[in-house]
Amino acid sequence: MEREVAWKKYDEAQLAEMGALAADYIDFISDNKTERECAAASIELAEKAGYRSLDEAVRQGRALVPGDKVWACDHGKAVILVQLGRAPLAEGANILGAHIDSPRLDLKQNPLYESNGFAFLDTHYYGGIKHYQWVTLPLAFHGVIAKKDGTVVEVRLGEDPGDPVFCVTDLLPHLGNQQMGKKASEVVEGEALDVLVGNRPARSCADADVSDDSGQAEEKELVKAHILSLLADAYGIDEEDFLSAEIEVVPAGRARDCGFDRSMVIGYGQDDRVCAYTSLVAQLALAGEVPERTAVTVLVDKEE
């Protein structure tokens, strides 16, 4: 079945409304590149629209009535929004659902290592990625680190203009003849998607404040030692804190309009945040209206 393209149906007012929605969508996927960030942003928008925490209603022992708007969050990574309708729930509900996770690289639990004078972070890929698309791409880190003292540190590095960015290395064209003879699925192996994070060594282990088990400074892995000292200064963490970290590696930079006519959006994370954001907007657009059937939007942290 063919349908007429929507561009031909919209009048000027509708086109302006769509442009505003697209601009807000670009902001949403640019500012929120992980499940945690999407969940937090969704809750913030919901509360501005009058939603309240379901946990709060439960603590107060308050029964919900038609028109009430509540949200609930699971481990900071999945959100459900509900606006109760006039009809009993036994008669059904209108439900929108989408996932807010996207393909990415995740840091492993013991990721930092030094090789040939360079420091890397070991990763494993999440979701259906094309490995070759992730090499030489500017990358950013988003996530949280649960430190040994119980505090949680938020990490967001590579997005601000003054931030450094990171990358996965690749071979130069004149060195990659054998590589280019491989199938696309084998040109870059998944295990080779380690993120380059440094090259400058500490002048000595003493300068980097590291030592071996005997307490004697070792003049080895000084690039890794320098990176650890920078992490300690910036976040107050040491190498063991990676064990309880959840750091996602994502493309750096904002989403943008695409095309001379600005008719498209190019950016990371549109699968499936394009559905998540529009579902969220549709849910919140009910505003003060009490729907006939209960309206539900579910934003989950796993696609499958």
C-alpha positions as a printed NumPy array, in Angstrom:
array([[  0.   ,   0.   ,   0.   ],
       [  1.412,   3.362,  -1.018],
       [  0.786,   6.508,   0.979],
       [  1.328,  10.102,  -0.028],
       [  4.435,  11.601,   1.567],
       [  3.555,  13.705,   4.591],
       [  5.475,  16.737,   3.276],
       [  2.712,  17.262,   0.702],
       [ -0.07 ,  17.208,   3.286],
       [  1.18 ,  19.726,   5.845],
       [  0.272,  23.394,   5.726],
       [  2.689,  26.102,   6.871],
       [  1.538,  25.958,  10.488],
       [  1.993,  22.191,  10.608],
       [  5.41 ,  22.454,   8.984],
       [  6.476,  24.959,  11.644],
       [  5.181,  22.662,  14.38 ],
       [  7.082,  19.727,  12.887],
       [ 10.24 ,  21.83 ,  12.687],
       [  9.96 ,  22.689,  16.378],
       [  9.44 ,  19.015,  17.244],
       [ 12.502,  18.047,  15.19 ],
       [ 14.635,  20.69 ,  16.92 ],
       [ 13.591,  19.395,  20.343],
       [ 14.26 ,  15.838,  19.191],
       [ 17.772,  16.789,  18.062],
       [ 18.421,  18.269,  21.504],
       [ 17.085,  15.126,  23.196],
       [ 19.245,  12.616,  21.33 ],
       [ 22.28 ,  14.908,  21.495],
       [ 22.063,  15.42 ,  25.257],
       [ 21.002,  11.87 ,  26.161],
       [ 23.136,   9.089,  24.693],
       [ 22.611,   6.373,  27.312],
       [ 19.623,   4.698,  28.894],
       [ 20.278,   6.454,  32.198],
       [ 20.386,   9.863,  30.558],
       [ 17.234,   9.202,  28.526],
       [ 15.379,   7.973,  31.608],
       [ 16.398,  10.982,  33.707],
       [ 15.494,  13.444,  30.95 ],
       [ 12.115,  11.755,  30.419],
       [ 11.29 ,  11.978,  34.111],
       [ 12.294,  15.646,  34.187],
       [  9.999,  16.43 ,  31.244],
       [  7.199,  14.373,  32.787],
       [  7.38 ,  16.188,  36.106],
       [  7.198,  19.53 ,  34.299],
       [  3.979,  18.201,  32.737],
       [  2.52 ,  17.372,  36.151],
       [  3.553,  13.749,  36.603],
       [  4.449,  12.537,  40.076],
       [  6.387,   9.555,  41.344],
       [  4.328,   6.396,  41.834],
       [  6.534,   5.566,  44.831],
       [  5.436,   8.817,  46.446],
       [  1.76 ,   7.913,  46.018],
       [  2.399,   4.459,  47.496],
       [  4.224,   5.934,  50.515],
       [  1.33 ,   8.305,  51.101],
       [ -1.207,   5.506,  50.72 ],
       [ -3.012,   7.655,  48.17 ],
       [ -5.384,   5.915,  45.77 ],
       [ -5.058,   7.014,  42.169],
       [ -8.08 ,   8.443,  40.386],
       [ -8.866,   9.204,  36.726],
       [ -6.668,  12.013,  35.495],
       [ -3.76 ,  11.212,  37.826],
       [ -0.361,  11.153,  36.115],
       [  2.431,   9.032,  37.591],
       [  5.86 ,   7.754,  36.612],
       [  7.99 ,   4.865,  37.805],
       [ 11.652,   4.101,  37.102],
       [ 13.564,   0.822,  37.263],
       [ 17.212,   1.12 ,  38.368],
       [ 17.478,   4.526,  36.717],
       [ 17.356,   2.952,  33.232],
       [ 13.731,   2.265,  32.293],
       [ 10.639,   4.433,  32.722],
       [  6.88 ,   3.969,  32.607],
       [  4.466,   6.905,  32.407],
       [  0.761,   6.443,  33.136],
       [ -2.176,   8.815,  32.937],
       [ -5.296,   7.161,  34.297],
       [ -8.393,   7.349,  32.126],
       [-12.075,   7.369,  32.944],
       [-12.672,   3.776,  31.833],
       [-11.684,   0.921,  34.188],
       [ -8.326,  -0.713,  33.461],
       [-10.211,  -3.972,  32.889],
       [-11.419,  -2.398,  29.649],
       [ -7.861,  -1.944,  28.423],
       [ -5.288,   0.777,  27.991],
       [ -3.542,   2.56 ,  25.131],
       [  0.146,   1.67 ,  25.297],
       [  3.166,   3.079,  23.476],
       [  6.496,   1.325,  23.869],
       [ 10.069,   1.893,  22.713],
       [ 13.602,   1.105,  23.8  ],
       [ 16.125,   3.762,  24.833],
       [ 19.299,   1.688,  24.464],
       [ 21.372,   1.944,  21.278],
       [ 24.308,   0.03 ,  19.77 ],
       [ 27.583,   1.11 ,  21.378],
       [ 30.819,  -0.042,  22.991],
       [ 30.958,  -0.839,  26.721],
       [ 34.101,  -0.755,  28.834],
       [ 35.045,  -4.1  ,  30.341],
       [ 35.57 ,  -4.479,  34.094],
       [ 39.365,  -4.345,  33.892],
       [ 39.784,  -2.248,  30.758],
       [ 42.929,  -0.125,  31.042],
       [ 46.15 ,  -1.482,  29.52 ],
       [ 49.298,  -0.239,  27.803],
       [ 50.674,  -1.574,  24.521],
       [ 53.6  ,  -0.247,  22.46 ],
       [ 53.62 ,   3.035,  24.316],
       [ 49.893,   3.696,  24.   ],
       [ 47.128,   3.36 ,  26.591],
       [ 43.855,   1.691,  25.616],
       [ 40.524,   0.796,  27.186],
       [ 39.287,  -2.717,  26.404],
       [ 35.664,  -2.873,  25.233],
       [ 32.964,  -5.231,  24.112],
       [ 30.337,  -4.183,  21.605],
       [ 26.649,  -3.989,  22.467],
       [ 23.931,  -4.314,  19.855],
       [ 24.134,  -4.86 ,  16.137],
       [ 27.019,  -2.631,  15.155],
       [ 29.074,  -2.603,  11.964],
       [ 32.586,  -2.794,  13.391],
       [ 34.257,  -0.841,  10.588],
       [ 32.043,   2.186,  11.26 ],
       [ 33.611,   2.701,  14.685],
       [ 37.251,   3.18 ,  13.671],
       [ 38.765,   6.703,  13.562],
       [ 35.424,   8.09 ,  14.736],
       [ 35.569,  10.724,  17.518],
       [ 34.184,   9.012,  20.619],
       [ 32.925,  10.127,  24.028],
       [ 32.453,   8.426,  27.392],
       [ 29.097,   8.505,  29.195],
       [ 28.216,   6.618,  32.362],
       [ 28.658,   6.192,  36.085],
       [ 31.301,   4.817,  38.426],
       [ 30.317,   3.354,  41.794],
       [ 33.374,   3.93 ,  43.971],
       [ 34.524,   1.702,  46.806],
       [ 33.279,   4.234,  49.374],
       [ 29.729,   3.916,  48.009],
       [ 29.586,   7.231,  46.19 ],
       [ 28.638,   7.362,  42.518],
       [ 30.535,   9.552,  40.067],
       [ 28.941,  10.605,  36.781],
       [ 31.193,  10.547,  33.719],
       [ 30.531,  12.579,  30.59 ],
       [ 33.647,  13.35 ,  28.585],
       [ 34.04 ,  14.197,  24.92 ],
       [ 30.946,  16.309,  24.289],
       [ 31.954,  19.833,  25.298],
       [ 34.113,  21.847,  22.876],
       [ 36.992,  21.904,  25.362],
       [ 36.891,  18.147,  26.047],
       [ 39.285,  15.638,  24.527],
       [ 37.76 ,  12.93 ,  22.354],
       [ 38.856,   9.322,  21.85 ],
       [ 39.011,   6.845,  18.973],
       [ 39.512,   3.275,  17.818],
       [ 42.595,   3.084,  15.6  ],
       [ 42.817,   1.677,  12.091],
       [ 45.548,   0.852,   9.564],
       [ 46.745,   3.407,   7.032],
       [ 45.538,   2.604,   3.485],
       [ 49.025,   1.684,   2.205],
       [ 49.492,  -0.714,   5.133],
       [ 46.078,  -2.32 ,   4.901],
       [ 46.182,  -4.314,   1.658],
       [ 45.588,  -7.614,   3.436],
       [ 42.88 ,  -6.044,   5.595],
       [ 41.007,  -4.657,   2.577],
       [ 40.845,  -8.118,   1.053],
       [ 38.622,  -9.344,   3.88 ],
       [ 34.826,  -9.422,   4.016],
       [ 33.228,  -6.318,   5.509],
       [ 32.35 ,  -8.296,   8.646],
       [ 36.046,  -9.151,   9.129],
       [ 37.809,  -5.911,   8.151],
       [ 37.705,  -4.809,  11.79 ],
       [ 37.314,  -7.568,  14.378],
       [ 35.1  ,  -6.974,  17.388],
       [ 37.975,  -7.691,  19.748],
       [ 39.994,  -4.933,  18.053],
       [ 37.568,  -2.189,  19.058],
       [ 39.679,  -0.928,  21.943],
       [ 39.635,   2.802,  22.585],
       [ 42.866,   4.806,  22.397],
       [ 43.078,   7.069,  25.464],
       [ 46.689,   8.229,  25.794],
       [ 50.29 ,   8.274,  24.648],
       [ 52.123,  10.552,  27.09 ],
       [ 54.07 ,   8.73 ,  29.821],
       [ 54.524,   9.875,  33.359],
       [ 58.109,  10.973,  33.929],
       [ 58.369,   8.204,  36.524],
       [ 56.108,   5.98 ,  38.583],
       [ 56.868,   8.23 ,  41.519],
       [ 55.362,  11.163,  39.598],
       [ 52.291,   9.036,  38.827],
       [ 52.006,   7.889,  42.455],
       [ 52.026,   4.175,  41.599],
       [ 54.227,   1.344,  42.839],
       [ 54.47 ,  -2.42 ,  42.727],
       [ 53.393,  -4.775,  45.526],
       [ 56.71 ,  -4.374,  47.325],
       [ 56.292,  -0.607,  47.481],
       [ 59.158,  -0.006,  45.042],
       [ 58.394,   2.214,  42.042],
       [ 58.58 ,   0.394,  38.716],
       [ 59.664,   2.16 ,  35.534],
       [ 57.16 ,   0.416,  33.298],
       [ 53.705,   1.102,  31.845],
       [ 54.231,   4.793,  32.457],
       [ 51.563,   5.796,  29.931],
       [ 49.006,   3.735,  31.824],
       [ 50.296,   5.208,  35.078],
       [ 49.834,   8.719,  33.715],
       [ 46.243,   7.971,  32.689],
       [ 45.483,   6.596,  36.163],
       [ 46.869,   9.744,  37.77 ],
       [ 44.658,  11.897,  35.521],
       [ 41.601,   9.817,  36.432],
       [ 42.43 ,  10.13 ,  40.121],
       [ 42.675,  13.912,  39.803],
       [ 39.498,  14.297,  37.73 ],
       [ 37.188,  11.742,  39.351],
       [ 38.89 ,  10.539,  42.52 ],
       [ 38.984,   6.956,  41.274],
       [ 41.62 ,   4.251,  40.967],
       [ 41.914,   1.24 ,  38.691],
       [ 39.768,  -1.035,  40.874],
       [ 36.831,   1.349,  40.555],
       [ 36.39 ,   0.218,  36.951],
       [ 35.013,  -3.04 ,  38.377],
       [ 31.828,  -1.259,  39.431],
       [ 31.633,   1.212,  36.555],
       [ 29.101,   1.362,  33.758],
       [ 30.759,   3.4  ,  31.027],
       [ 29.386,   3.5  ,  27.491],
       [ 31.48 ,   4.597,  24.525],
       [ 29.411,   6.538,  21.991],
       [ 30.048,   8.819,  19.002],
       [ 30.925,  12.328,  20.154],
       [ 29.06 ,  15.415,  19.002],
       [ 25.538,  16.62 ,  18.413],
       [ 22.906,  15.393,  15.993],
       [ 22.374,  17.77 ,  13.073],
       [ 19.96 ,  18.671,  10.321],
       [ 20.803,  16.755,   7.148],
       [ 20.362,  17.93 ,   3.554],
       [ 20.189,  21.312,   1.841],
       [ 16.495,  21.378,   2.705],
       [ 17.116,  20.276,   6.317],
       [ 14.526,  17.568,   5.745],
       [ 16.329,  14.845,   7.727],
       [ 18.217,  14.322,  10.97 ],
       [ 21.652,  12.72 ,  11.196],
       [ 22.969,  11.625,  14.565],
       [ 23.718,   8.769,  16.922],
       [ 21.053,   6.791,  18.757],
       [ 18.003,   7.208,  16.55 ],
       [ 17.328,   3.48 ,  16.895],
       [ 15.123,   3.54 ,  18.879],
       [ 15.077,   6.992,  20.451],
       [ 13.153,   8.395,  17.529],
       [ 10.238,   6.223,  18.687],
       [ 10.974,   6.816,  22.367],
       [ 10.968,  10.599,  22.081],
       [  7.836,  10.835,  19.937],
       [  6.02 ,   8.423,  22.277],
       [  7.076,  10.547,  25.249],
       [  5.873,  13.744,  23.546],
       [  2.551,  12.11 ,  22.65 ],
       [  2.035,  10.979,  26.251],
       [  2.836,  14.393,  27.691],
       [  0.675,  16.161,  25.093],
       [ -2.452,  14.889,  26.868],
       [ -1.712,  17.617,  29.442],
       [ -4.781,  18.315,  31.556],
       [ -7.112,  16.252,  29.394],
       [ -8.468,  13.125,  31.076],
       [ -8.401,  10.356,  28.456],
       [-11.201,   7.864,  28.108],
       [ -8.755,   4.942,  28.277],
       [ -5.647,   4.926,  30.442],
       [ -2.613,   6.125,  28.485],
       [  0.726,   4.367,  29.067],
       [  4.204,   4.927,  27.649],
       [  6.945,   2.405,  28.419],
       [ 10.588,   3.244,  27.702],
       [ 12.776,   0.201,  28.308],
       [ 16.537,  -0.262,  28.481],
       [ 16.717,  -3.419,  26.367],
       [ 15.375,  -3.849,  22.853],
       [ 14.845,  -7.595,  23.022]])
